[in-house]
Amino acid sequence: MQRGLRVELQRIILLVLALSIAGFFNGYIGLTLLVGGGLYMGWTLLKVLRLYQWLDGGGQGIPPESTGVWGDISDQLYRLQKRNIRTRDDLRAVVKRIRKITSALDEGLIILDEERSVDWWNPAAAKLLGLRKEDLYQPITNLLRTPAFVQFIQSGAFKLPLELPAPNAPQRLLQFSARVFGDNEMALVIMDITRLRQLEEMRKEFVGNISHELRTPLTVLTGYIETLQDQDMHNLPPAWPKALQQMGQQTERMNLLAEDLVMLSRLESTDVSVKTPINLDALFEPIIDNARVLSEGKHKINFTSCEQALLEGDAKELHSALSNLVYNAVKHNPEGCDINIAIKRNDAALTISISDTGLGIDPLHIPRLTERFYRADSSRATQSGGTGLGLAIVKHVLLRHNGELKIESTLGKGAAFTCRFAQH
């Protein structure tokens, strides 16, 4: 640009000198400068006009030839045009690639504008929802009128997904997830979870059936083992007493497993029938007594409560969940460990915390502790007689009581299991 400006200034200076000399010889210096300057301005305006015509034509092809300032401006505009074309081509390639990727997805994807009208969808979304061309730019709530879906879209609360039957195939179950992006636009993701839910139901039925079927043979085995153990051991072969003892222990463990499976199956397949006010102080009293017997004086168990330690729920289920947490603290911690049970209440929630100063849990295991049969230390859990279902039962009981379980731990510094129940 500076080079073009220099050329333009040199051209003007030379023109003024030439016009001055010509005016000196013809005796009309002012008129000569005026006429020459006017001609130069006309020539400059002609170059500007050609540049405007090129721009009005969309900047196609090479810009008009020029020198000086206008030549530099033409060159700069031409380079910007080329850069914009390359950027546009790159964006088109990215958009084309994204569309190919989204077209290959099994999940449906719908883009909604700020008015929550349909702006775009991929083939999977069209198949899952039965979308047609005329549905484009229509409000999504006109296409899916289910009250739960309308509330889901209008609420803006997308932390949890929504599950609904497919509008064009009610036997299929769809899961809707949403995220807001850009200028208040929304990406709506649709998944067909029919098969997943069918597998979950099959698993629940299998667990429920197998746990019930185990009870009868286990009862028979337990009866025969107890009968044999009641006999005079001196009349039995030497290897039998130890074998009967181990058989009794393993049968008892299988009975506990069957009972936990039955309870877990019931928690998953039924709702809380009747909720009654439960005095948590009274609920914890037998739990703490049993924990002290289990501890055999090896642990110090402390209990603190608050005023109005009441909770609406099922006493049997809450007893099972809270006793699991307390007994785990006793079983899995060494002698001399302190176990603290605390009940607290505020305007938002009631919390029950079972903490200890024992071995602690590796934070890597915490996200999976409530999974069925998951053990952070399988050898220790086996020795303590655990079934691996205790924390899964705790999780399901809390969910049925509008509660949540929070686990915090550091290796060597103990662990804290906090049950939080939201107050309405």
N, C-alpha and C positions, 0 to 999 in steps of 0.2 A: 504493500500500500504506500509506503514511504517513497519507493522508487517511482511509482506512478505520479505521486504528488510533485516530486522533483521535476519530472518530465513536463508536467502541466505548467509549473511555474516558469521553467526555462522557455517553454513555448510562448507563454504570455509576455515574458520579458522581451524575447526576440521580436514578437509581433508589435509590441509598443515601440521598440527602437526602429523597426522597419517603417511603421506608420509615421513616426516622428520625422524620420529622414525624408520620406515621401512628401509629408506636409510642408517641410521646410523648403523643398524645391518648388512645390506648386503654390506656396503661399497660404495654404489653408490647413494649418496644423490641427486645429480643434475639430474641423469638419472631417478631416481625414481619420483622426483617431476615433470619432464618433461612428463613422461609417464602417471602419475596419472592426471596431469592437462589436458593432451590431451584427456584422457578418459572422464574427467568431461565436457570438452567443447563439446565432441561428444554427450554426454548424454543430455546436454543443447540444442544443435542444433536439436536433435531428438524431444525434446518438442516443440521447435519453429516450426519445420516442421509440426508437428501434428496440432499446432494452425493455421498455414497458410492453411493447408488442410481444416480445419473446416471453416475458413473464406471464402476460395474459393468455398466451397459448399453452400454459402449463409448463413452461421451461423445457419444452421438448427440443432435443437436438443440441447443437452447439450454439452458444450465445453469439450475438452479432460482433463482428471484428471491431476493435477499438483500441486506442492507445491512451496513455496517461491515466488520470484518475478513473475515468469511466471504463477503461480497459481492465484496470485492477478490480473494480467493482464487479464487472462481468465475470472475470476469472474466479473471484471469491464466490459469487452466486453459483457458478457452474460446479465448483468443488463442493459447496454445501448441497447442491442438488444431487450429486453423485453419492455423497455420504448418506443423505436421506434415503436414496433409493436402496443402498446397501442395507441400511438399518431396517427399512420396510421389508426387504426381502428376507432378512434374518428373522424378523418378527413373524412373518408369514410362515417361515419354515418351522419356528418354534410352535406356533399355533397349530400348524398341520401335524407336527409330531405329538403334541399334547392330545389332539383329537384322536389320533391313531391309538395312543396309549389308553385313553378313556374308553374308546370303542372296544378295546380288548378286555376291559374289566368285566368281571361277573357282577360287581356291585353297580347299582344304578347311581347316577350323578345328575342332579338338577341344579342349575344356577338360577337363583331368584334375584331380581333387582331390588332396589330400596323400597318399592311398593309391594314386594313379595309376589310379583308376577313372574311367570316362567320366561326366562331369557334364553335358555339352552338346556338340552338334555342329551345324554349318550344313549346308544341303542339299548343297553341293559335297562335303563330307566323306562324307556318306551315299552319294553316287553313286560316289565314288572307291574307297571301302572296302566298299561293300555293307552299310552299317549298317542295323539294324532297331530297332524300339521296344524289344524285349526286351534289346537290348545296352546300354541305359542302366543306369548304375551298375555295370557289369561291369568288372573289371580289363582295361586295354587289352592286356596281355600274354596274356589269354585269347582276345582277338579276333584278334590278330596274333602267332602263335606262332613266327615265324621267329627262329632264334637270334640273328642279327645285330641284329634289332629289339629283342629282349628285353634284350640287352647294352647297346644304345643307351639304352634307357629307364632301366635300373638303374644305369648308370655315372654318369649326371649330367653327362657331358662332351658338351656340345652346341655346341662351337665350330665343328665341321664337320658338314654335313648328311649324312644317310644315304640311299642310293639302293637301292630294292628293287622287284621286280616287284609289280604290283597283285595282291592275294589273289584277287579275283574276275575278273581278266583278266590272266594272266601275260605277255601280249604287250605290255602297257603298263608303263612304268617310272615309278615314283613317287619323289619326293624328300621326305624328312621333316626338318623343322627344329623345334627345341623351345626354349622359353624358360620359366624358372621365374619366377613372380610371386606377389604377395600372401602368403598363409600357406602357402608351399611348394606352391602350385598350379602347374599347367603348361599352357601353350598349345602345342599341337602343330599345325604348319602342314604341309599336304600339297599338293604341286604335281605335276601330270602333266607330266613332262619328256620324254615319248616323242618328240614332234615335234622338240624341241631336240636330243636325242641323234641322231635320224635325220639331221638337218641337219648335225651335226658329223661323222658318219660319211661323209655325202655329200661334205662339204668335204675331209675327209682323203683319200677316194678320188680326188677330182678333183685335188687337189694332187699326190698320188702319181702318178697317171696322166699328168698334163700334164708333170710334171718328167721322167718317163722318156721321154715322147714327144718332148720338146725335145732330148734328147741326140743322137739320130740326125741330124736336120737341122743341128744346130750343129756336129757333127763334120764333116759334108760341107762346110759353109761354111768352117770353120776350115782344112780341107785345101786348098780352092781358093784361099783368101786367101793362105795361106802359099806355095802354088805360084806365084801371081802376084807375090808380094813377092820371091821368089827370082830372078825374071827381071831382066834388065838394065833398070833404070829409065829409061835414056836412050832405049830403044826404045818406051817407053810415052807416051801423050799426057800433057801437062803436069799436067792435073788429077788423073791417076790415082794418083800416089804418096801424096798427102795423103788421097785417098778411101780407098785401101787401108789406110793407117795407121789412120784412124778406124774403118773396118769391122772391122779386127783388134781394136782396143780394145773396141768394143761387143760383138763376138762373145765375147771373153774374159770380159767382164762377164756376158753371158748364160750362159756356161758356169759361172761361179761361182754365179750365181743358181740354175741348174738343180741344181748339186751341193748347195747349201744346202737347196733344197726337198726333194730326195731324202732328205737326212739328217734334216730335220725330220719328214718323213713317217714315216721309220723309227723315230725316237724316240717318236712318238705311237702307233704301231701295234704295237710289239714291246716285250718286256721285256728287261732285261739278261740275256744268256744265261749268262755265267760271270763271277763277280767274283773277281779275284785281288789279292793285296797289291801295291800300286804305290808305288815309291819316288818321292816328289814332287820330291826334289832332282834325280834323273835325268830326270824328266819335264820339269822347267822348263829344263834345260840347253839343249836345241836351241831352245826357245821364246825364251829370252833372246838366244841367238846370232842368231836370225832377226830379233828385234826391234831389235837393234843395227845390223844391216845395213839394215833398213827405216828406222831413224832417221838413218843417215848421219852419226852423231856429233853430232846436234843436241840430243839428250836425254841426261841422266844416268840410267842404269838401275841400281838397287840391289836386291840380293837378300839376304834373311836367312831363316834356317830354324831348325828346332828339332830336338831329338833325336827319333828314331822318327817321322820325317816320312813315315809310311806310311798309305795309304788303300785300303780294299777297293773295287774297282770295275773298270770297263772302261777300259783305258789310252787307247784311241783316242778314246772319247767325252770323257774328261776332258781330253785333249790339245786337242781341238777347242774345248771350252768355255773353258779357261784361256788358250789362245792368242788366242781372240777378245777376251778382256778386255785382255790385254797389248798386242796390236796396235792395238786401239781407242785405248788411252792414247797410243800413239805417233802414230797418224794424226791424232787430233783435238786435239792440243796443240801450241803453238808452240815454237820453238827456245829452249833454255835451261831447259825444264821438267824437274823431277825426277820420275822414276817409281819408286815403291818397291813391291817385292813382298815380302810377309812371310808366313811360315807359322808358326802358333802352335798349341799343343795344351794342353788342360787336361783335367780329369776328365770334363767334360760334352761337349766338342766339339773338333773340329779346325777351325781357321779359316785361310783363305787370303785375304789382302787385297792388292788391286792399287789403289794410290792414286797421285795425281799432284798437282802444284802448279800446274796449268794453268788453262785458261779456266773450268772448272766448268760446271755444268748448272743451268738454272733449275729450282727445286724443283717448279714446276707440271708439268714434263714427266716427273718421276721415276716417278709411278704408271703411266705408259704406255710406259716405255722397253722393256719386254720383250714388247710387242705386235708381231706380224708387220708388217714394213714401216713401223713408226713411226719417225720421225726427228725429233729435237729441232731439228735444223738441216738441212733437206733439201738446201740448196745445198752445204754443207760435206760431207755424206755422199756426195753424187753425185760431187764432185770427188775424194774419197778412194777411190772405187770400191766403196763399201759396198753390200750388197744389202738392208739393213734387216732381216735375219733373224738377225744374230749374237747379240743378247741373247735372242731367242726360243729359239735353240738352247741357249744357256747355261742358261736357266731350265729347259728340259726335261731337260737332262743332270743338273742338280742334283736335280730331283725324282726322277729314276730312281736317284739315289744317296743318297736320304734327306737331301738338303741343301736349303738355301734361300739366296737371293741378297738381300743388303741393300745399298741404294744410298744414299749420303749425299753431298750436294754443296752448295756455295755459289758463286754466280756470282763469278768472278774469284779464287777461292781454291782451286780444284781439286775433285776428286771422289774418292770411295773406293768401290770395289766389293768387298764382303766375301762370300765363300762360306763358309757354316757347315755342317759335317757333324756331326750328332749321333753321339756314341760310345755304343755299347751295352755 
